[in-house]
Amino acid sequence: MEIGIVGAGHVGLVTGACLAEIGHRVVCVDDDRKKIATLQSGGVPLYEPHLEALLGRNRAAGRLSFAERVEEGIGEAEVIFICVGTPALANGEADLSAVEQVARRIAETATGYRLVVEKSTVPVQTGRWIERTLAVYNGGLAKCDVASNPEFLREGSAVEDFLHPDRIVIGVGNARAEELLRALYAPIIDRTFRCPIHHPCVKRQPVPFLVTNIESAELIKHASNAFLATKISFINAMADLCERAGADVTAVAEGVGLDRRIGQSFLNAGIGFGGSCFPKDLQALVKIGEKLGYDLALLREVERINQSRAALVVQKLKDRLWILKGKRIGIWGLAFKPNTDDIREAPAFRIIQLLQREGAEVRAYDPKAMENARAQLQGVIFCQDPYEAADVAEALILATEWEAFKDVDLSRVKSRMKWPLFLDGRNFFAKETMRELGFEYIGMGR
Ligand code: UGA
């Protein structure tokens, strides 16, 4: 099938690379000339496991190409995915101007039948606006259907999530759109593609393919993210209660999560969630609620709990170190989570800002996100490795649970610190081991 992808960000690139991998012919378009040049010359503008290999192989096989102009992405593509950014406006609403622009360009230039699929995370009822835009700006030659096909890709495991999804959701208005998307995803639904990441790939059940109307599909995306964020804030609230009650939140989460109706995932207490999705999507959903006359106070509280985690971390330090002014604090991890160089809304940044406001000296290390962080953070000393970040420090904060931190020689770390205070913002290390090593160990809710 011929496919056009507009927007070569994280979602667009992963979608394009994976669809090419399962046999489609894909053109990825982005108006960022530098990004397209990088991709055309074999580079990858972001870090995502497996992506580089997939891009390289499919480009070489002639199934994947990159272009700057939307028209080139439209070309002969029967299915066009809109994967452009929908950043938050100052009032929390999603900025949909890029989505509108793309719909307009498609309407003006496409000929014949096209299925326009919204994949960017958008507020419910955006599909209706895309339909209207396609109708209003139609140059007379295009006949378009609109569908919603939300993505559930996590950064750091996006390729795996795309190829082995829990479900594929499509929102459509007619049978033709449904048939097209079913055919497009057939190799993934039936597991007939050759898996590029697992050798061998275990046999799994066919993937559930859920067909709804467009509004329901749009809401499934926002509701899923909001529910996951709620789980995190819930367990963080429990963590605070555990500290007061003498309980350990990791044990509580395990016990609660063993109930199959609840499940273990997203019950890791800590410094809270970040990234380009949860914080923005929560705000956008609250705004949609307002517009539709429903107060999502529940989600406002989820956000408030999340925002207050950074201040809690700083308070924990003050409880041990008294004055933070002039004290040296090391930070392990800057990315909003492991296996990515993405620092958007990273909890580490919220903590660093507060520490700097207190007058502390911050020294940071991250295995992948240093370059991005350098461009955003002022007054922070960036270190070569985790040891340097611990040098003569009065405290170390683990903000991102990179597996690589498990390989660090903790005795060496301790011997380099001025005061062996270790604040484990992700409950990553066993507290007994840390205490045996001589650290003054503080977790989150334990
Ligand atoms: C999230 C969703 O998990 C994806 O399904 C969705 O497709 C994506 O947003 C999106 O809308 O595009 P992502 O933002 O990549 O994916 O990251 P997550 O793995 O969900 O983690 C989000 C944040 O929650 C991270 O800061 C992580 O550290 C934090 N988190 C996660 C916790 O604090 N505790 C947990 O138990 C789990």
Residues whose N, C-alpha, C, O or C-beta is under 5 A from the ligand:
A	BS01	UGA	E151 F152 L153 R154 E155 I232 S265 F266 L267 N268 G272 F273 G274 G275 C277 F278 F336 K337
